């Protein structure tokens, strides 16, 4: 595992035990698993699942602090209002925004105490999040960075897949600054600052988990490197689409919706679960949810839908187990085993493809 660099206190503005398994089979799927996603799943899903909504979702906003109000508050010139990395416009948050944070946080605490893994709970304690007010990212980073080198990095909205993974490689987590309205606290397709800071970031205080995120970022660079040597454009795009889809699925079933065996039984570590009042309980209590041991060949070939509770989840043994599977993901990428994963969701947008291909033209 790599060693993180000492924190500087400022964000860089422009950077972006294996479980038993069956032999690899393209298209292998857990018994009874869901088939490919519904056609109604929003376009550009890869951008969403890595933490950010598709461009067609950004304009909806998630509260009083929306993309447009952010850039207006910052006084950004009109020609530059599509800037990706921004400064958190803290003074723009309204009392209603802070009330939404308070209500979200207060109702999640009992669920976390019952269903969250111990690493997450230690992270919540380490970050000292204010239950009453939306946190300042500078305060979050003051506690987070000395632990693992990670920092939360404010973004204005959608971020293409490669830039997202490159940020992880640099120990930066692109963080949404908007928050959902107080009258719509339950699941929204758009991520918000509660999902990112209360769902994701506590896990970033754990060294083994942080190293796993960095390895995801390194895998993105491997993918860009591998396809850069393919001259046939159609073949290059076909292989890259399959590789991105495989990476996106594995990220979804681990970082976003992962479960883990612990001494106290199965607990949640995925941020999509840990930021959802209803789905966190549902994921561990409902008889409708299929739960299988995490196997790489199943996860990368399993489609998913984002507009309802997940009917299929995977259980890891430890963060070392997840890290080893990311290593194997990269090995399979180099061996060509990700070139034709099972079709289906998530879709891969043109913006996501371009984000991987930009290295060839730089």
N, C-alpha and C positions, 0 to 999 in steps of 0.2 A: 504494500500500500504506500502511496506517495505521502510525503510530509507537507503540510500546508505551510505557506509563507506567513511571516508575522503580519498582523493586521496594521494597516496604516491609519485607520480611522476615517478614511475617505473612500468613496466608491470610484472605481475607474469609469470614466464617462463613456469610453468607446469600446470596451471589451464585450464584447458581449458579456462445509461440510455438506456436501451434496446429498440430497435425498435419493433413495432408490428410484430409478427411472427405467422406462422401456426404451428399446432402441429407437433412434430418431426415425420418424415417418412423416413425410410431408403430408399435411392435411390431417394428422392425428388429432383426436378431439376426445375430451373426457366423456364418459357415457352420459347420454342425455343432454349434452351441452347445447346451448343456443346456436342456431345456424347464423348465417350472415345477417347483418343489421338491417333494419327497416329502411325503406327508401326515404322516409321522412326525416332521417337524421340530418342535422344541419350540415351544409357544405363546409369544407375546410376543417374537419373535425380534428386533424392532427394539431392544428394550432390551439384548439380548445383544450385538448387533453393534456397538453404540456403546460396548462395553466392559464391560457388566454383565449378569449372568444374569437370566432371567425370575424373577419371584417364586417360582415353583414349584421353581427350582433353588437358590435361596439356602439353603434349609433343609438341603440336603445337606452344605454346608460343603466345605472343600478341605484340611483338615488340623487340627492342634491349635488353631490360631487360626481359629475360625469366627465367624459373625455373633453367635451366642448368647454365646460365650465373650468376644467383644469387649465387648459391652455389659455383661456381668457384671463383667469386669475393670475397666471404667471406673466402676463403681458408679452407673450410670445408673438412675434410678427406673423401675419397671416401666412406668409410664404413658408414659415417654419413650423406651422401648427401640427404637422404630422410627425414631429420628433418622437422617437421611440423611448429614449431614456430621459427621464424628467426628474425634477425635484418635487418631493411630496408637498402639495399645496395645503399645508396643515390648517392655516387660518380660514380656508374655504369650507371646512367641515361645519355643518350646522348643528344646533342642539339635537335635531331629529337624527342626524347621522350618528352622533355619540350615543343617543338613546338606543339606536338599532344595535350598535356594538355591545352595549350593556346588556340588553335583553338576550342577544345571541350568546354572549359569554356566560351569563348567569344560568341559563337553562342547560348549557352543555356541561358544566362542571360535574353534576351528579352522573351524567352519562360517561364522561371520561373516567371518573373514579371507578366505575363498574366495568367498562368495556375496553379502555385504552391500555396499551402495553406500558410497562414500567419505564421504558426509555422515553416515551412521549411525556409521561407524567413528570419525570425528572426535568425534561426540557421546559415544560410549562413553568415549573418552579424556578429554573435558572433564568428564564427570560423576564420574570417579574412583570408580566403583562398587567396593565391597569384594567380592572374589570369594568370601570365606569366610562372610560374614554378610549377612542381609537388611538392606538399607540403611534408615537413618532418613530419612523424607521431608524432614525439616528439613535434613539434609546434602545431599540431592539438590537441594533448592531453593536452597541456598547457592551452588551452582555453576551451576544452570540459569537462575535468574531474571535475573542480570546480562546474560546472552547474548540473550534474546528476551523477557523479561518473563513467561514461563510459569512456573507453579508446579504441583506435584503436590498434589492435595487429597484427603485420605482420605475414603472413603465406606464405609458399612456394608454395601452390597450393591447391589441393583437400583436404577437411577436412570432415570426416564422420559426419553424422547427429547429433549423440549424443554429440560429442565433440563441434560441433557448438553451439547447444542449451545450453550446459554446460557453454560455454564462456559467452553467454548472461546472464545466471544466475549469473555469477560473474562480470557482467558489463564490459565485454571485447568483442570487436567486431573484429572477424578474418578478416583481411584486405589483399587483394591481392596487391602485390607490382609491378606487371607488368602493362604496358599500351599498348593499341592498336596502330598500326602504324598510322602515320599522313595521309597516303593515304587510310586508311580504317576506317574512323571515325564513320560510321553508325553501326547499331546493329551487334554484334558478340555474339555467344552462350557463349563464355567465359566471365566471369566478369573481370574487371580490376580495377585499382586504381581510375579511374574517377568514375566508377559506385559505388564503395564502399565509397569513401570519399566525392564526390560531390553529389551522389544520396542518400546514406544511412545516413551518419554521421550527416548532419545538423538536421535530425529528432531526433538524439540522444541527442540534447541539450534541448529537451522538456521533462519536468519531467513526465508528464502523459504517453507519448509515451515510454520513457525509462522504466517506471514501467511495461508497457505491454510486452516489450522484456524480462524483468526479469521473468515475469509470464510464458512466453513461455518456458524459460529454466527450470522452476520448473515443468512444465507439462512433460518434457522429463524425469525427475527423477521419476515422478509418473508412467509414462509408464513402465520404467525399473523395478520399484518396483512391479507393478501389474503382469507382465508376469513372474517374477522370481519365483512365487509360482506355476506355471503350470509345472507339471512333464512330460506330454506328449509333446515331442519335436515338432511334427508336428503341434499340436494345439497351442503351444507357438509361433512358427514362423508365423503361420497363423494370430493369433491375433495381434502380434507385427507389422506385415506387414500392416495390416489394420489401426492400430493406427498411425503408422508413416505416412501412406498415408493421413490420415485425418489431421494430424498436418501440413504436407507439403502443402496440398491444402489451408488450412486456412491461413497459412503464405503467400502463393503466392497471394491470393486474398485480403490480407490486407497490410502487410509490403512491398511486392514487387509491387503490382499493385492496391493498394487501392485508392478509391475516397472518398471525404467527403463533406457533406453539410456545407456551410459556409454562412455568411451574404452576401457575394458577389456571391453566387451561388455555384455550384459544382466545387471543386478544387481537385488537385491530391496531395496525400501524399506518394504513393508507390514509392520506389526507382527505380524500373524498368522503370517507367514512367518518373521520374524526372531526369534520366540520359540519356534519349533517345530523341534526337532532333525531330525525326519524330513522334514517338508514343505518346509523351506528347500531342501534338496538336491533333493527330488522336483520342486519347482516349476521348477527351471532345468536339470535333467538328464533328466527322464523324457520319453520320446516320447509318453506318454499325455496329456500336458498340451498343450492348445491355447493358443497365445500370439498375440494380435493387437494391433495398434496401438490405443492408447486413443482411443476416440471416444465422445462423450457420449451420442449416440442409442443406441449399442449397450449401454453400461453401465447406463443407467437402465431399459432394457427387458429386462434379463437377470436371470432368477431365479437363486438359488443355494441350496445346502444346506450345513448347518454340521457334519454328522456324518461327513465323510470328506474326504480331500485334494481340493482344488479342481481340477476338470478343465479349467477355462477361466480364463485370466488376461490382463490387459491391460498393455501396455507404454507408459509415458509417455516423452516426450522429455526433460523437465526438470521441475523444480518450478514454473518459470514457466508451463510448459504446463498443469500441473494447476491452478494458480491461475487461469489464463485460462478453463479449463473450469468452474470453480466460478462465475466471473463469468457465464459463459454459462448455467449452471444457473439462476442467479437471474433472468436475462433471460427464459429460456424459462418460468420459473415465472410471471412477470408477464404473459407473452404467452399463457398458458393451455396451453402445450405439455406440461405435466406433469399435466394434469387427468385423463388417461386413459392412463397407461402400461400396459404389458402386465401381465396378471394373474399371480399366482403368488407364491412366497416373495420377500421375507419377509412374514410376517403382521404386521399392525399391531394392537397390543393396545389395549384400551379405555383403559388407563393412559397410553399414548403419545398417544392422541387427546386425552384430557383435559388433558395437559400443554401442548398447543398451544392449546387452547381457553380456558385459565384467564385469559389476558390479556383476553378479552372480558368477563370477570366481575369483573375487579379494578378 
